[in-house]
Every structure is written in C-alpha cells, then in structure tokens.
C-alpha cells in the first residue's frame, strides 16, 4: 500500500509540474519542431535558427533511438 501511495504522489507532482510548465510556455514562448538526426545537436540547432532570441532546445526520443528524435525549440515570440 505504501508503494501505491508514493507512486500516486509522484504522479500527481509530475502532472502538476508539467501542466504549469506548459501554461508558462504557451503564455510567453513559441514552440517549433526541428528535424534532427539525434538529440546531441538539438540545443545548437535551435540557437542557430533563432539567434535573435534566447532559444533553447529540448529533445525527446524513445529509448535513445535516433530515429525517434524530436527536437523542440522554445523561443520568445516576435
């Protein structure tokens, strides 16, 4: 029972954090998906593409598989 309670707690905290982050991102920043071959260069790709703003890149992949890499650039909207 204790394991279930801890799992529920972490799930709720994760959902709250993700929801707050998405609201903040949607209110102040634009999001753009970029094609990358692996996650290593995601941040650099975003910084070059949006050099006039403080762009940052976040990359997501399934089990570190380069074929599934998705790079999202977060930058200040014009």
mmJSON file of the N, C-alpha and C atoms, coordinates in Angstrom:
{"data_MODEL":{"atom_site":{
"group_PDB":["ATOM","ATOM","ATOM","ATOM","ATOM","ATOM","ATOM","ATOM","ATOM","ATOM","ATOM","ATOM","ATOM","ATOM","ATOM","ATOM","ATOM","ATOM","ATOM","ATOM","ATOM","ATOM","ATOM","ATOM","ATOM","ATOM","ATOM","ATOM","ATOM","ATOM","ATOM","ATOM","ATOM","ATOM","ATOM","ATOM","ATOM","ATOM","ATOM","ATOM","ATOM","ATOM","ATOM","ATOM","ATOM","ATOM","ATOM","ATOM","ATOM","ATOM","ATOM","ATOM","ATOM","ATOM","ATOM","ATOM","ATOM","ATOM","ATOM","ATOM","ATOM","ATOM","ATOM","ATOM","ATOM","ATOM","ATOM","ATOM","ATOM","ATOM","ATOM","ATOM","ATOM","ATOM","ATOM","ATOM","ATOM","ATOM","ATOM","ATOM","ATOM","ATOM","ATOM","ATOM","ATOM","ATOM","ATOM","ATOM","ATOM","ATOM","ATOM","ATOM","ATOM","ATOM","ATOM","ATOM","ATOM","ATOM","ATOM","ATOM","ATOM","ATOM","ATOM","ATOM","ATOM","ATOM","ATOM","ATOM","ATOM","ATOM","ATOM","ATOM","ATOM","ATOM","ATOM","ATOM","ATOM","ATOM","ATOM","ATOM","ATOM","ATOM","ATOM","ATOM","ATOM","ATOM","ATOM","ATOM","ATOM","ATOM","ATOM","ATOM","ATOM","ATOM","ATOM","ATOM","ATOM","ATOM","ATOM","ATOM","ATOM","ATOM","ATOM","ATOM","ATOM","ATOM","ATOM","ATOM","ATOM","ATOM","ATOM","ATOM","ATOM","ATOM","ATOM","ATOM","ATOM","ATOM","ATOM","ATOM","ATOM","ATOM","ATOM","ATOM","ATOM","ATOM","ATOM","ATOM","ATOM","ATOM","ATOM","ATOM","ATOM","ATOM","ATOM","ATOM","ATOM","ATOM","ATOM","ATOM","ATOM","ATOM","ATOM","ATOM","ATOM","ATOM","ATOM","ATOM","ATOM","ATOM","ATOM","ATOM","ATOM","ATOM","ATOM","ATOM","ATOM","ATOM","ATOM","ATOM","ATOM","ATOM","ATOM","ATOM","ATOM","ATOM","ATOM","ATOM","ATOM","ATOM","ATOM","ATOM","ATOM","ATOM","ATOM","ATOM","ATOM","ATOM","ATOM","ATOM","ATOM","ATOM","ATOM","ATOM","ATOM","ATOM","ATOM","ATOM","ATOM","ATOM","ATOM","ATOM","ATOM","ATOM"],
"id":[1,2,3,4,5,6,7,8,9,10,11,12,13,14,15,16,17,18,19,20,21,22,23,24,25,26,27,28,29,30,31,32,33,34,35,36,37,38,39,40,41,42,43,44,45,46,47,48,49,50,51,52,53,54,55,56,57,58,59,60,61,62,63,64,65,66,67,68,69,70,71,72,73,74,75,76,77,78,79,80,81,82,83,84,85,86,87,88,89,90,91,92,93,94,95,96,97,98,99,100,101,102,103,104,105,106,107,108,109,110,111,112,113,114,115,116,117,118,119,120,121,122,123,124,125,126,127,128,129,130,131,132,133,134,135,136,137,138,139,140,141,142,143,144,145,146,147,148,149,150,151,152,153,154,155,156,157,158,159,160,161,162,163,164,165,166,167,168,169,170,171,172,173,174,175,176,177,178,179,180,181,182,183,184,185,186,187,188,189,190,191,192,193,194,195,196,197,198,199,200,201,202,203,204,205,206,207,208,209,210,211,212,213,214,215,216,217,218,219,220,221,222,223,224,225,226,227,228,229,230,231,232,233,234],
"type_symbol":["N","C","C","N","C","C","N","C","C","N","C","C","N","C","C","N","C","C","N","C","C","N","C","C","N","C","C","N","C","C","N","C","C","N","C","C","N","C","C","N","C","C","N","C","C","N","C","C","N","C","C","N","C","C","N","C","C","N","C","C","N","C","C","N","C","C","N","C","C","N","C","C","N","C","C","N","C","C","N","C","C","N","C","C","N","C","C","N","C","C","N","C","C","N","C","C","N","C","C","N","C","C","N","C","C","N","C","C","N","C","C","N","C","C","N","C","C","N","C","C","N","C","C","N","C","C","N","C","C","N","C","C","N","C","C","N","C","C","N","C","C","N","C","C","N","C","C","N","C","C","N","C","C","N","C","C","N","C","C","N","C","C","N","C","C","N","C","C","N","C","C","N","C","C","N","C","C","N","C","C","N","C","C","N","C","C","N","C","C","N","C","C","N","C","C","N","C","C","N","C","C","N","C","C","N","C","C","N","C","C","N","C","C","N","C","C","N","C","C","N","C","C","N","C","C","N","C","C","N","C","C","N","C","C"],
"label_atom_id":["N","CA","C","N","CA","C","N","CA","C","N","CA","C","N","CA","C","N","CA","C","N","CA","C","N","CA","C","N","CA","C","N","CA","C","N","CA","C","N","CA","C","N","CA","C","N","CA","C","N","CA","C","N","CA","C","N","CA","C","N","CA","C","N","CA","C","N","CA","C","N","CA","C","N","CA","C","N","CA","C","N","CA","C","N","CA","C","N","CA","C","N","CA","C","N","CA","C","N","CA","C","N","CA","C","N","CA","C","N","CA","C","N","CA","C","N","CA","C","N","CA","C","N","CA","C","N","CA","C","N","CA","C","N","CA","C","N","CA","C","N","CA","C","N","CA","C","N","CA","C","N","CA","C","N","CA","C","N","CA","C","N","CA","C","N","CA","C","N","CA","C","N","CA","C","N","CA","C","N","CA","C","N","CA","C","N","CA","C","N","CA","C","N","CA","C","N","CA","C","N","CA","C","N","CA","C","N","CA","C","N","CA","C","N","CA","C","N","CA","C","N","CA","C","N","CA","C","N","CA","C","N","CA","C","N","CA","C","N","CA","C","N","CA","C","N","CA","C","N","CA","C","N","CA","C","N","CA","C","N","CA","C","N","CA","C","N","CA","C","N","CA","C"],
"label_alt_id":[null,null,null,null,null,null,null,null,null,null,null,null,null,null,null,null,null,null,null,null,null,null,null,null,null,null,null,null,null,null,null,null,null,null,null,null,null,null,null,null,null,null,null,null,null,null,null,null,null,null,null,null,null,null,null,null,null,null,null,null,null,null,null,null,null,null,null,null,null,null,null,null,null,null,null,null,null,null,null,null,null,null,null,null,null,null,null,null,null,null,null,null,null,null,null,null,null,null,null,null,null,null,null,null,null,null,null,null,null,null,null,null,null,null,null,null,null,null,null,null,null,null,null,null,null,null,null,null,null,null,null,null,null,null,null,null,null,null,null,null,null,null,null,null,null,null,null,null,null,null,null,null,null,null,null,null,null,null,null,null,null,null,null,null,null,null,null,null,null,null,null,null,null,null,null,null,null,null,null,null,null,null,null,null,null,null,null,null,null,null,null,null,null,null,null,null,null,null,null,null,null,null,null,null,null,null,null,null,null,null,null,null,null,null,null,null,null,null,null,null,null,null,null,null,null,null,null,null,null,null,null,null,null,null],
"label_comp_id":["UNK","UNK","UNK","UNK","UNK","UNK","UNK","UNK","UNK","UNK","UNK","UNK","UNK","UNK","UNK","UNK","UNK","UNK","UNK","UNK","UNK","UNK","UNK","UNK","UNK","UNK","UNK","UNK","UNK","UNK","UNK","UNK","UNK","UNK","UNK","UNK","UNK","UNK","UNK","UNK","UNK","UNK","UNK","UNK","UNK","UNK","UNK","UNK","UNK","UNK","UNK","UNK","UNK","UNK","UNK","UNK","UNK","UNK","UNK","UNK","UNK","UNK","UNK","UNK","UNK","UNK","UNK","UNK","UNK","UNK","UNK","UNK","UNK","UNK","UNK","UNK","UNK","UNK","UNK","UNK","UNK","UNK","UNK","UNK","UNK","UNK","UNK","UNK","UNK","UNK","UNK","UNK","UNK","UNK","UNK","UNK","UNK","UNK","UNK","UNK","UNK","UNK","UNK","UNK","UNK","UNK","UNK","UNK","UNK","UNK","UNK","UNK","UNK","UNK","UNK","UNK","UNK","UNK","UNK","UNK","UNK","UNK","UNK","UNK","UNK","UNK","UNK","UNK","UNK","UNK","UNK","UNK","UNK","UNK","UNK","UNK","UNK","UNK","UNK","UNK","UNK","UNK","UNK","UNK","UNK","UNK","UNK","UNK","UNK","UNK","UNK","UNK","UNK","UNK","UNK","UNK","UNK","UNK","UNK","UNK","UNK","UNK","UNK","UNK","UNK","UNK","UNK","UNK","UNK","UNK","UNK","UNK","UNK","UNK","UNK","UNK","UNK","UNK","UNK","UNK","UNK","UNK","UNK","UNK","UNK","UNK","UNK","UNK","UNK","UNK","UNK","UNK","UNK","UNK","UNK","UNK","UNK","UNK","UNK","UNK","UNK","UNK","UNK","UNK","UNK","UNK","UNK","UNK","UNK","UNK","UNK","UNK","UNK","UNK","UNK","UNK","UNK","UNK","UNK","UNK","UNK","UNK","UNK","UNK","UNK","UNK","UNK","UNK","UNK","UNK","UNK","UNK","UNK","UNK"],
"label_asym_id":["A","A","A","A","A","A","A","A","A","A","A","A","A","A","A","A","A","A","A","A","A","A","A","A","A","A","A","A","A","A","A","A","A","A","A","A","A","A","A","A","A","A","A","A","A","A","A","A","A","A","A","A","A","A","A","A","A","A","A","A","A","A","A","A","A","A","A","A","A","A","A","A","A","A","A","A","A","A","A","A","A","A","A","A","A","A","A","A","A","A","A","A","A","A","A","A","A","A","A","A","A","A","A","A","A","A","A","A","A","A","A","A","A","A","A","A","A","A","A","A","A","A","A","A","A","A","A","A","A","A","A","A","A","A","A","A","A","A","A","A","A","A","A","A","A","A","A","A","A","A","A","A","A","A","A","A","A","A","A","A","A","A","A","A","A","A","A","A","A","A","A","A","A","A","A","A","A","A","A","A","A","A","A","A","A","A","A","A","A","A","A","A","A","A","A","A","A","A","A","A","A","A","A","A","A","A","A","A","A","A","A","A","A","A","A","A","A","A","A","A","A","A","A","A","A","A","A","A","A","A","A","A","A","A"],
"label_entity_id":["1","1","1","1","1","1","1","1","1","1","1","1","1","1","1","1","1","1","1","1","1","1","1","1","1","1","1","1","1","1","1","1","1","1","1","1","1","1","1","1","1","1","1","1","1","1","1","1","1","1","1","1","1","1","1","1","1","1","1","1","1","1","1","1","1","1","1","1","1","1","1","1","1","1","1","1","1","1","1","1","1","1","1","1","1","1","1","1","1","1","1","1","1","1","1","1","1","1","1","1","1","1","1","1","1","1","1","1","1","1","1","1","1","1","1","1","1","1","1","1","1","1","1","1","1","1","1","1","1","1","1","1","1","1","1","1","1","1","1","1","1","1","1","1","1","1","1","1","1","1","1","1","1","1","1","1","1","1","1","1","1","1","1","1","1","1","1","1","1","1","1","1","1","1","1","1","1","1","1","1","1","1","1","1","1","1","1","1","1","1","1","1","1","1","1","1","1","1","1","1","1","1","1","1","1","1","1","1","1","1","1","1","1","1","1","1","1","1","1","1","1","1","1","1","1","1","1","1","1","1","1","1","1","1"],
"label_seq_id":[1,1,1,2,2,2,3,3,3,4,4,4,5,5,5,6,6,6,7,7,7,8,8,8,9,9,9,10,10,10,11,11,11,12,12,12,13,13,13,14,14,14,15,15,15,16,16,16,17,17,17,18,18,18,19,19,19,20,20,20,21,21,21,22,22,22,23,23,23,24,24,24,25,25,25,26,26,26,27,27,27,28,28,28,29,29,29,30,30,30,31,31,31,32,32,32,33,33,33,34,34,34,35,35,35,36,36,36,37,37,37,38,38,38,39,39,39,40,40,40,41,41,41,42,42,42,43,43,43,44,44,44,45,45,45,46,46,46,47,47,47,48,48,48,49,49,49,50,50,50,51,51,51,52,52,52,53,53,53,54,54,54,55,55,55,56,56,56,57,57,57,58,58,58,59,59,59,60,60,60,61,61,61,62,62,62,63,63,63,64,64,64,65,65,65,66,66,66,67,67,67,68,68,68,69,69,69,70,70,70,71,71,71,72,72,72,73,73,73,74,74,74,75,75,75,76,76,76,77,77,77,78,78,78],
"pdbx_PDB_ins_code":[null,null,null,null,null,null,null,null,null,null,null,null,null,null,null,null,null,null,null,null,null,null,null,null,null,null,null,null,null,null,null,null,null,null,null,null,null,null,null,null,null,null,null,null,null,null,null,null,null,null,null,null,null,null,null,null,null,null,null,null,null,null,null,null,null,null,null,null,null,null,null,null,null,null,null,null,null,null,null,null,null,null,null,null,null,null,null,null,null,null,null,null,null,null,null,null,null,null,null,null,null,null,null,null,null,null,null,null,null,null,null,null,null,null,null,null,null,null,null,null,null,null,null,null,null,null,null,null,null,null,null,null,null,null,null,null,null,null,null,null,null,null,null,null,null,null,null,null,null,null,null,null,null,null,null,null,null,null,null,null,null,null,null,null,null,null,null,null,null,null,null,null,null,null,null,null,null,null,null,null,null,null,null,null,null,null,null,null,null,null,null,null,null,null,null,null,null,null,null,null,null,null,null,null,null,null,null,null,null,null,null,null,null,null,null,null,null,null,null,null,null,null,null,null,null,null,null,null,null,null,null,null,null,null],
"Cartn_x":[0.82,0.0,0.862,1.98,2.863,3.452,3.801,4.338,3.307,2.063,1.0,0.824,0.9,0.767,1.905,3.12,4.263,4.147,3.709,3.528,2.48,1.386,0.332,0.857,1.618,2.187,3.084,4.007,4.916,4.172,3.139,2.346,1.638,1.057,0.362,1.346,2.503,3.508,3.989,4.219,4.668,3.622,2.379,1.319,1.166,1.28,1.171,2.318,3.532,4.696,4.571,4.191,4.052,2.974,1.867,0.791,1.216,1.916,2.382,3.391,4.289,5.295,4.646,3.67,3.013,2.251,1.618,0.92,1.916,3.047,4.06,4.619,4.903,5.449,4.446,3.184,2.182,1.953,2.15,1.895,3.024,4.268,5.401,6.275,6.147,7.081,6.375,7.087,6.633,7.378,6.782,7.388,7.457,8.601,8.781,9.506,9.047,9.723,10.755,11.949,13.038,13.454,13.864,14.342,15.795,16.094,17.463,17.69,18.957,19.285,19.511,19.877,19.966,19.812,19.698,19.409,20.619,21.811,23.013,23.043,22.575,22.678,21.426,20.445,19.151,19.276,19.937,20.043,20.771,21.845,22.603,21.768,21.015,20.141,19.153,18.576,17.6,18.254,19.436,20.126,20.505,20.914,21.27,20.02,18.95,17.719,17.068,17.206,16.567,17.62,18.648,19.777,19.435,18.338,17.958,17.223,16.777,16.096,16.887,16.54,17.206,16.528,16.811,16.179,16.874,16.076,16.611,15.931,16.644,16.102,15.948,14.858,14.624,14.351,15.036,14.912,14.3,13.435,12.783,12.948,13.276,13.37,12.904,12.554,12.1,13.316,13.635,14.751,16.035,16.328,17.544,17.716,16.629,16.675,16.746,17.847,17.984,16.857,16.267,15.193,13.938,13.8,12.607,12.874,14.051,14.414,13.507,12.973,12.139,12.714,13.123,13.719,12.703,12.435,11.501,12.257,12.119,12.755,11.752,12.175,11.365,12.027,11.294,11.873,10.812,11.269,10.368,9.663,8.353,7.577,7.817,7.809,8.02,6.736],
"Cartn_y":[-1.194,0.0,1.256,1.195,2.358,2.67,1.63,1.849,2.513,2.119,2.714,4.188,4.518,5.908,6.762,6.255,7.002,7.185,6.162,6.255,7.303,7.297,8.291,9.693,9.86,11.16,11.676,10.837,11.265,11.55,10.787,11.022,12.372,12.688,13.974,15.134,15.027,16.091,16.279,15.185,15.269,15.942,15.569,16.18,17.661,18.035,19.447,20.244,19.719,20.407,20.549,19.478,19.516,20.507,20.521,21.448,22.893,23.189,24.555,24.977,24.069,24.395,24.672,23.872,24.075,25.393,25.773,27.056,28.196,28.094,29.132,29.232,28.109,28.098,28.689,28.305,28.817,30.309,30.837,32.247,33.144,32.679,33.547,33.11,31.898,31.398,30.7,30.648,29.862,28.534,27.555,26.228,25.841,25.32,24.886,23.544,22.615,21.325,21.393,20.879,20.848,19.406,19.144,17.809,17.657,16.639,16.331,14.831,14.459,13.043,12.352,13.126,12.616,13.79,13.519,14.572,15.437,15.02,15.742,17.192,17.469,18.819,19.658,19.216,19.9,21.341,21.556,22.899,23.836,23.376,24.194,24.532,23.572,23.813,24.924,24.899,25.92,27.285,27.31,28.576,29.22,28.424,28.955,29.429,28.669,29.018,30.275,30.494,31.641,32.432,32.892,33.531,34.887,35.501,36.808,36.695,35.532,35.316,34.3,34.177,33.201,31.845,31.202,29.918,28.784,27.832,26.608,25.427,24.341,23.141,22.026,21.314,20.121,18.977,17.887,16.745,15.567,14.876,13.696,12.553,11.388,10.205,8.993,7.961,6.727,5.841,5.611,4.74,5.097,6.386,6.895,6.392,6.145,5.717,6.961,7.169,8.361,8.526,7.439,7.52,8.178,8.196,8.779,10.152,10.72,12.003,13.121,13.876,15.042,16.224,17.245,18.432,19.562,20.138,21.252,22.489,23.57,24.836,25.708,26.243,27.17,28.537,29.518,30.841,31.912,33.127,34.247,34.626,34.722,35.069,36.522,36.769,38.139,38.93],
"Cartn_z":[0.0,0.0,0.0,0.724,0.785,-0.591,-1.361,-2.705,-3.602,-3.474,-4.274,-3.919,-2.644,-2.207,-2.754,-2.713,-3.233,-4.74,-5.453,-6.894,-7.232,-6.504,-6.718,-6.446,-5.386,-5.043,-6.167,-6.652,-7.711,-9.009,-9.293,-10.493,-10.425,-9.289,-9.122,-9.232,-8.59,-8.658,-10.088,-10.801,-12.19,-13.061,-12.912,-13.714,-13.4,-12.142,-11.778,-12.378,-12.306,-12.853,-14.357,-15.038,-16.492,-16.9,-16.218,-16.541,-16.364,-15.269,-15.038,-16.084,-16.452,-17.453,-18.802,-19.175,-20.461,-20.481,-19.383,-19.338,-19.479,-18.803,-18.874,-20.281,-20.898,-22.252,-23.231,-23.122,-24.044,-23.867,-22.672,-22.424,-22.917,-22.898,-23.176,-24.343,-24.808,-25.795,-26.945,-28.056,-29.199,-29.193,-29.818,-29.904,-31.374,-31.774,-33.153,-33.145,-33.946,-34.041,-35.147,-34.892,-35.865,-36.113,-37.324,-37.683,-37.244,-36.479,-36.073,-36.242,-36.398,-36.559,-35.222,-34.22,-32.855,-31.9,-30.636,-29.659,-29.31,-29.701,-29.289,-29.758,-30.97,-31.515,-31.416,-30.679,-30.627,-30.141,-29.035,-28.472,-29.432,-30.059,-31.005,-32.232,-32.74,-33.894,-33.576,-32.414,-32.022,-31.835,-31.245,-31.041,-32.366,-33.344,-34.662,-35.399,-35.338,-36.05,-35.486,-34.193,-33.538,-32.765,-33.483,-32.818,-32.211,-32.628,-32.08,-30.749,-30.422,-29.144,-28.332,-27.095,-26.228,-26.405,-27.518,-27.824,-27.084,-26.659,-26.073,-26.741,-26.839,-27.458,-26.454,-26.575,-25.761,-26.715,-26.488,-27.389,-26.646,-27.334,-26.781,-27.764,-27.263,-28.108,-27.307,-28.031,-27.4,-27.172,-25.911,-25.526,-26.264,-26.39,-27.041,-28.468,-29.159,-30.554,-31.436,-32.186,-33.024,-34.042,-34.481,-35.477,-34.909,-33.6,-32.981,-32.372,-32.608,-32.001,-32.493,-31.563,-31.865,-31.094,-31.804,-31.2,-31.217,-30.065,-29.962,-29.508,-30.277,-29.934,-29.194,-28.076,-27.299,-27.41,-27.914,-28.117,-27.903,-27.689,-27.444,-28.736,-28.679,-29.87,-30.261,-31.556,-32.059,-32.029],
"occupancy":[1.0,1.0,1.0,1.0,1.0,1.0,1.0,1.0,1.0,1.0,1.0,1.0,1.0,1.0,1.0,1.0,1.0,1.0,1.0,1.0,1.0,1.0,1.0,1.0,1.0,1.0,1.0,1.0,1.0,1.0,1.0,1.0,1.0,1.0,1.0,1.0,1.0,1.0,1.0,1.0,1.0,1.0,1.0,1.0,1.0,1.0,1.0,1.0,1.0,1.0,1.0,1.0,1.0,1.0,1.0,1.0,1.0,1.0,1.0,1.0,1.0,1.0,1.0,1.0,1.0,1.0,1.0,1.0,1.0,1.0,1.0,1.0,1.0,1.0,1.0,1.0,1.0,1.0,1.0,1.0,1.0,1.0,1.0,1.0,1.0,1.0,1.0,1.0,1.0,1.0,1.0,1.0,1.0,1.0,1.0,1.0,1.0,1.0,1.0,1.0,1.0,1.0,1.0,1.0,1.0,1.0,1.0,1.0,1.0,1.0,1.0,1.0,1.0,1.0,1.0,1.0,1.0,1.0,1.0,1.0,1.0,1.0,1.0,1.0,1.0,1.0,1.0,1.0,1.0,1.0,1.0,1.0,1.0,1.0,1.0,1.0,1.0,1.0,1.0,1.0,1.0,1.0,1.0,1.0,1.0,1.0,1.0,1.0,1.0,1.0,1.0,1.0,1.0,1.0,1.0,1.0,1.0,1.0,1.0,1.0,1.0,1.0,1.0,1.0,1.0,1.0,1.0,1.0,1.0,1.0,1.0,1.0,1.0,1.0,1.0,1.0,1.0,1.0,1.0,1.0,1.0,1.0,1.0,1.0,1.0,1.0,1.0,1.0,1.0,1.0,1.0,1.0,1.0,1.0,1.0,1.0,1.0,1.0,1.0,1.0,1.0,1.0,1.0,1.0,1.0,1.0,1.0,1.0,1.0,1.0,1.0,1.0,1.0,1.0,1.0,1.0,1.0,1.0,1.0,1.0,1.0,1.0,1.0,1.0,1.0,1.0,1.0,1.0,1.0,1.0,1.0,1.0,1.0,1.0],
"B_iso_or_equiv":[0.0,0.0,0.0,0.0,0.0,0.0,0.0,0.0,0.0,0.0,0.0,0.0,0.0,0.0,0.0,0.0,0.0,0.0,0.0,0.0,0.0,0.0,0.0,0.0,0.0,0.0,0.0,0.0,0.0,0.0,0.0,0.0,0.0,0.0,0.0,0.0,0.0,0.0,0.0,0.0,0.0,0.0,0.0,0.0,0.0,0.0,0.0,0.0,0.0,0.0,0.0,0.0,0.0,0.0,0.0,0.0,0.0,0.0,0.0,0.0,0.0,0.0,0.0,0.0,0.0,0.0,0.0,0.0,0.0,0.0,0.0,0.0,0.0,0.0,0.0,0.0,0.0,0.0,0.0,0.0,0.0,0.0,0.0,0.0,0.0,0.0,0.0,0.0,0.0,0.0,0.0,0.0,0.0,0.0,0.0,0.0,0.0,0.0,0.0,0.0,0.0,0.0,0.0,0.0,0.0,0.0,0.0,0.0,0.0,0.0,0.0,0.0,0.0,0.0,0.0,0.0,0.0,0.0,0.0,0.0,0.0,0.0,0.0,0.0,0.0,0.0,0.0,0.0,0.0,0.0,0.0,0.0,0.0,0.0,0.0,0.0,0.0,0.0,0.0,0.0,0.0,0.0,0.0,0.0,0.0,0.0,0.0,0.0,0.0,0.0,0.0,0.0,0.0,0.0,0.0,0.0,0.0,0.0,0.0,0.0,0.0,0.0,0.0,0.0,0.0,0.0,0.0,0.0,0.0,0.0,0.0,0.0,0.0,0.0,0.0,0.0,0.0,0.0,0.0,0.0,0.0,0.0,0.0,0.0,0.0,0.0,0.0,0.0,0.0,0.0,0.0,0.0,0.0,0.0,0.0,0.0,0.0,0.0,0.0,0.0,0.0,0.0,0.0,0.0,0.0,0.0,0.0,0.0,0.0,0.0,0.0,0.0,0.0,0.0,0.0,0.0,0.0,0.0,0.0,0.0,0.0,0.0,0.0,0.0,0.0,0.0,0.0,0.0,0.0,0.0,0.0,0.0,0.0,0.0],
"pdbx_formal_charge":[null,null,null,null,null,null,null,null,null,null,null,null,null,null,null,null,null,null,null,null,null,null,null,null,null,null,null,null,null,null,null,null,null,null,null,null,null,null,null,null,null,null,null,null,null,null,null,null,null,null,null,null,null,null,null,null,null,null,null,null,null,null,null,null,null,null,null,null,null,null,null,null,null,null,null,null,null,null,null,null,null,null,null,null,null,null,null,null,null,null,null,null,null,null,null,null,null,null,null,null,null,null,null,null,null,null,null,null,null,null,null,null,null,null,null,null,null,null,null,null,null,null,null,null,null,null,null,null,null,null,null,null,null,null,null,null,null,null,null,null,null,null,null,null,null,null,null,null,null,null,null,null,null,null,null,null,null,null,null,null,null,null,null,null,null,null,null,null,null,null,null,null,null,null,null,null,null,null,null,null,null,null,null,null,null,null,null,null,null,null,null,null,null,null,null,null,null,null,null,null,null,null,null,null,null,null,null,null,null,null,null,null,null,null,null,null,null,null,null,null,null,null,null,null,null,null,null,null,null,null,null,null,null,null],
"auth_seq_id":[1,1,1,2,2,2,3,3,3,4,4,4,5,5,5,6,6,6,7,7,7,8,8,8,9,9,9,10,10,10,11,11,11,12,12,12,13,13,13,14,14,14,15,15,15,16,16,16,17,17,17,18,18,18,19,19,19,20,20,20,21,21,21,22,22,22,23,23,23,24,24,24,25,25,25,26,26,26,27,27,27,28,28,28,29,29,29,30,30,30,31,31,31,32,32,32,33,33,33,34,34,34,35,35,35,36,36,36,37,37,37,38,38,38,39,39,39,40,40,40,41,41,41,42,42,42,43,43,43,44,44,44,45,45,45,46,46,46,47,47,47,48,48,48,49,49,49,50,50,50,51,51,51,52,52,52,53,53,53,54,54,54,55,55,55,56,56,56,57,57,57,58,58,58,59,59,59,60,60,60,61,61,61,62,62,62,63,63,63,64,64,64,65,65,65,66,66,66,67,67,67,68,68,68,69,69,69,70,70,70,71,71,71,72,72,72,73,73,73,74,74,74,75,75,75,76,76,76,77,77,77,78,78,78],
"auth_comp_id":["UNK","UNK","UNK","UNK","UNK","UNK","UNK","UNK","UNK","UNK","UNK","UNK","UNK","UNK","UNK","UNK","UNK","UNK","UNK","UNK","UNK","UNK","UNK","UNK","UNK","UNK","UNK","UNK","UNK","UNK","UNK","UNK","UNK","UNK","UNK","UNK","UNK","UNK","UNK","UNK","UNK","UNK","UNK","UNK","UNK","UNK","UNK","UNK","UNK","UNK","UNK","UNK","UNK","UNK","UNK","UNK","UNK","UNK","UNK","UNK","UNK","UNK","UNK","UNK","UNK","UNK","UNK","UNK","UNK","UNK","UNK","UNK","UNK","UNK","UNK","UNK","UNK","UNK","UNK","UNK","UNK","UNK","UNK","UNK","UNK","UNK","UNK","UNK","UNK","UNK","UNK","UNK","UNK","UNK","UNK","UNK","UNK","UNK","UNK","UNK","UNK","UNK","UNK","UNK","UNK","UNK","UNK","UNK","UNK","UNK","UNK","UNK","UNK","UNK","UNK","UNK","UNK","UNK","UNK","UNK","UNK","UNK","UNK","UNK","UNK","UNK","UNK","UNK","UNK","UNK","UNK","UNK","UNK","UNK","UNK","UNK","UNK","UNK","UNK","UNK","UNK","UNK","UNK","UNK","UNK","UNK","UNK","UNK","UNK","UNK","UNK","UNK","UNK","UNK","UNK","UNK","UNK","UNK","UNK","UNK","UNK","UNK","UNK","UNK","UNK","UNK","UNK","UNK","UNK","UNK","UNK","UNK","UNK","UNK","UNK","UNK","UNK","UNK","UNK","UNK","UNK","UNK","UNK","UNK","UNK","UNK","UNK","UNK","UNK","UNK","UNK","UNK","UNK","UNK","UNK","UNK","UNK","UNK","UNK","UNK","UNK","UNK","UNK","UNK","UNK","UNK","UNK","UNK","UNK","UNK","UNK","UNK","UNK","UNK","UNK","UNK","UNK","UNK","UNK","UNK","UNK","UNK","UNK","UNK","UNK","UNK","UNK","UNK","UNK","UNK","UNK","UNK","UNK","UNK"],
"auth_asym_id":["A","A","A","A","A","A","A","A","A","A","A","A","A","A","A","A","A","A","A","A","A","A","A","A","A","A","A","A","A","A","A","A","A","A","A","A","A","A","A","A","A","A","A","A","A","A","A","A","A","A","A","A","A","A","A","A","A","A","A","A","A","A","A","A","A","A","A","A","A","A","A","A","A","A","A","A","A","A","A","A","A","A","A","A","A","A","A","A","A","A","A","A","A","A","A","A","A","A","A","A","A","A","A","A","A","A","A","A","A","A","A","A","A","A","A","A","A","A","A","A","A","A","A","A","A","A","A","A","A","A","A","A","A","A","A","A","A","A","A","A","A","A","A","A","A","A","A","A","A","A","A","A","A","A","A","A","A","A","A","A","A","A","A","A","A","A","A","A","A","A","A","A","A","A","A","A","A","A","A","A","A","A","A","A","A","A","A","A","A","A","A","A","A","A","A","A","A","A","A","A","A","A","A","A","A","A","A","A","A","A","A","A","A","A","A","A","A","A","A","A","A","A","A","A","A","A","A","A","A","A","A","A","A","A"],
"auth_atom_id":["N","CA","C","N","CA","C","N","CA","C","N","CA","C","N","CA","C","N","CA","C","N","CA","C","N","CA","C","N","CA","C","N","CA","C","N","CA","C","N","CA","C","N","CA","C","N","CA","C","N","CA","C","N","CA","C","N","CA","C","N","CA","C","N","CA","C","N","CA","C","N","CA","C","N","CA","C","N","CA","C","N","CA","C","N","CA","C","N","CA","C","N","CA","C","N","CA","C","N","CA","C","N","CA","C","N","CA","C","N","CA","C","N","CA","C","N","CA","C","N","CA","C","N","CA","C","N","CA","C","N","CA","C","N","CA","C","N","CA","C","N","CA","C","N","CA","C","N","CA","C","N","CA","C","N","CA","C","N","CA","C","N","CA","C","N","CA","C","N","CA","C","N","CA","C","N","CA","C","N","CA","C","N","CA","C","N","CA","C","N","CA","C","N","CA","C","N","CA","C","N","CA","C","N","CA","C","N","CA","C","N","CA","C","N","CA","C","N","CA","C","N","CA","C","N","CA","C","N","CA","C","N","CA","C","N","CA","C","N","CA","C","N","CA","C","N","CA","C","N","CA","C","N","CA","C","N","CA","C","N","CA","C","N","CA","C","N","CA","C","N","CA","C"],
"pdbx_PDB_model_num":[1,1,1,1,1,1,1,1,1,1,1,1,1,1,1,1,1,1,1,1,1,1,1,1,1,1,1,1,1,1,1,1,1,1,1,1,1,1,1,1,1,1,1,1,1,1,1,1,1,1,1,1,1,1,1,1,1,1,1,1,1,1,1,1,1,1,1,1,1,1,1,1,1,1,1,1,1,1,1,1,1,1,1,1,1,1,1,1,1,1,1,1,1,1,1,1,1,1,1,1,1,1,1,1,1,1,1,1,1,1,1,1,1,1,1,1,1,1,1,1,1,1,1,1,1,1,1,1,1,1,1,1,1,1,1,1,1,1,1,1,1,1,1,1,1,1,1,1,1,1,1,1,1,1,1,1,1,1,1,1,1,1,1,1,1,1,1,1,1,1,1,1,1,1,1,1,1,1,1,1,1,1,1,1,1,1,1,1,1,1,1,1,1,1,1,1,1,1,1,1,1,1,1,1,1,1,1,1,1,1,1,1,1,1,1,1,1,1,1,1,1,1,1,1,1,1,1,1,1,1,1,1,1,1]
}}}
